[in-house]
Amino acid sequence: MFDQHVFANHGLTAKTLLTLSIPLLLYVVLRSQLRRREERRLEATFSSQHSCQPPPVLRGKWPLSLDLLVECIKADNAKQILGFFTSILEDTGYTHAQLLFGLRSINTVDPENIEVLLSTQFKDFTLGAREQNFRPLLGHGIFTQNGAEWKQSRDLLRPIFNHQRTEYFTHIKQAVSNLLVRATEPTKEGFVDLQPLFFLLTLDVTTAAVLGTSTNSLQDRGGKLGLAFASAFDTGQHYLAVRGRLGDLYWLFGGKKFRAACDFVHSFVDNIVADALDKKGRGESSGLEEEKESYLFIDALIARTRDPRIIRDQLVNVLLAGRDTTACLLSWTFRLLAQHSEIQQHLRAECLALPSYKANDLPTKDELKTMKYLANVIHEVLRLYPSVPINMRQAMKSIVLPVGGGPAGSSPIFVRKGEAISYSVYAMHRRKDLYGEDADQFRPDRWEPSAGRAPDLRNIGWGYLPFNGGPRACLGQEFAILEASYTIVRLLQTFKSIELVDEETVDQRDHPKHTVTLVVASANGCKVRLTPP
């Protein structure tokens, strides 16, 4: 408490200060209201100039729309969060405004709007609260950076995912060989869950590509360290996903479990960094004997900095990009193939027809590129389960989105500076007006123009975004397709049938339970019975 006698020595008393503060407070309030009135006038003028009309509005029934948050939490707990989001978009409008905690945001699955966000007006948007939200787990890396820092990280990463590098294909072949050994080991249950093995596979491949040497987690029969890392990484990402739905109030969700998961991930990667720095200090290579054209991300990082935290942050971001997306693609692929035996056998026939297989050899990269039905299967899996199902941007200035306003949803809409815009590739990929009445179904031949079944997807454009788009499009998409393609082919060549054994009803198989972190994984894993030839 301030002593009023101190103020009295300067001719002021607490009563005088209170008297003076009242008109000052009124002035501040009045000025704020006048400023907001002027902003609304300018917004109205701006909207009129661009023929904007208001979009539909999603409002809750409770104060601050808290009931929407409750329903979201229920859907997440039921492992059906993406179905919940999709149903809202279908009921409210493919582009609509949402009011939550008194704040307006925009949700959209219109390709024209997403093109504006990711490409034509890329520089007018930022990641918003993502940097602060993701920082506890991902630190300061490519997924949390903007501007020049992001570009620098992207330039460092680009050479890693050059799928033409022969040593990278060697890493993939070795890891898949280890996977096949693990998959054929007998289990008490009589089946194998491929999903955790796929996460170990992609961890091994990614560390080999990034570090020059693999963590070889598939060869760890106990699998304790690799599985513990996977569990902690998944837990940390789940917290980030929930925090992301809270927007600027992300900090409300966290706690001891979240911090413990982040700490374990950091400790795991810190050991990798310490080993690399130690080898570099002794003048040793960070990994395997390298060909002249080899490029190791960790060497490029160490050449720029010896700060272990900076190196760790970048590696955690790369592990997220290289491990999770491809592992989820593989898990969903084999769940779907196991449910659709005709498609599985069609694809297996293509795998057995490869010249290398007939010569008792392994598939080559060139052969994989010729496999049209395999490409259609992967396209369809990524349509139903895109790598990143939900994403967002924040407007850096007032802008116009081309569609979503008016009764028909065809007029432009006005977006204020600072408002968040969320887009769901998952929901967009299931729009029946884009993909047909069977958009929820797994049908690889929809990507074959000669099949003669509408719609023709050759010009789908921004309506199909399995790896995002624009300047932030996934650098590793061709690498991921190569890794997934080789793995799929080798498993189908090794086993004559793959049967799903989890206890789901037919309806549950049409709407499978899923967990959404920064990617989307099966909540039931990929439990299958593998039958050798």
Buried (B, 14 or more C-beta within 10 A) or exposed (E): EEEEEEBEEEEEEBEEEEEEEEEEEEEEEEEEEEEEEEEEEEBEEBBEEBEBBBBBEBBBEEEEBEEBBEEBEEBBEEBBBBBBBBEBBBEBBBBBBBBBBEBEBBBBBBBBBBBBBBBEBBEBBBBBBBBBBBBBBBBBBBBBBBEEEBEEBBEBBEBBBBBEBEBBBEBBBBBBEBBBEBBEEEEEEEBBBBBBBBBBBBBBBBBBBBBBBBBBBBBBEEBEEBBEBBBBBBBBBBBBBBBBBBBBEBEEBBEEEBBEBBBBBBEBBBEBBEBBBEBBEEEEBBBBEBEEEBBBBBBBBBEEEEEBEBBBBBBBBBBBBBBBBBBBBBBBBBBBBBBBBEBBBBBBEBBBEBEBBEEEEBBBBEBBEEBEBBBBBBBBBBBBBBBBBBBBBBBBEBBBBBBBBBEEBEBBBBBBEBBBBBBBBBBBBBBEEBBBEEBBBBBBBBBBEEEEEEBEBEEBEBBBBBBBBBEBEBBBBBBBBBBBBBBBBBBBBBBBBBBBBBEBEEEEBEBBBBBBBBBBBBBBBBBBBBEEE
